[in-house]
């Protein structure tokens, strides 16, 4: 099985202006991440959007990347193309698969992340990790 490692950036803080001029809600990774963590705290399963290419598979690894802070690791347990009634307002990402995620498997603090050849630049969008050394380090650790 050819496993993917997906990385998704989480902003340092929520956007000051959550709405566009037309009244629609702006995408906000920090707000969405906080909302999903709160849902998980309440006993619900955490969900996230796939990358634009929608190539995620069950058992792929997803990394929540908080630049210069930490990287949290989870596994994809289930995938749906349906809009989940619990998460109907996925602003800007309605065309992406919904990934149902495991509990957090690990947290890499920044120095540890850098030591395993992790990205040290700002990641701008959810994407598939394309560094073989990093991808192999992650897959070996969590399989």
C-alpha angles and dihedrals in degrees: 000000000000104000123201129216111211123196124198125185120231115202119235092239141007119270114268092221107044095181135064121230090264091056097254117133119256120231109260119180094192093052092044092048092048090048092051093048089051091049088052090050087055090055100263125124118261116243134191139176122261121236118275093270093057093219098140119129134190110279094028115135122241123200122202102210118206102182115239091357119062147320120226120206128214137159129236108245102172138004129210135182090196123098105251111227089221091057106030099144105065093160113219095354106076091124093060129092117255112239117208108210141209124238113280111290100190146345120224111203112215099263091048090048092052090048092059091053094263122170111276096186125079112278109218105193141012106281144154116268108251100183106102095204093051093043092050092048091053096044093047091051098048103039 
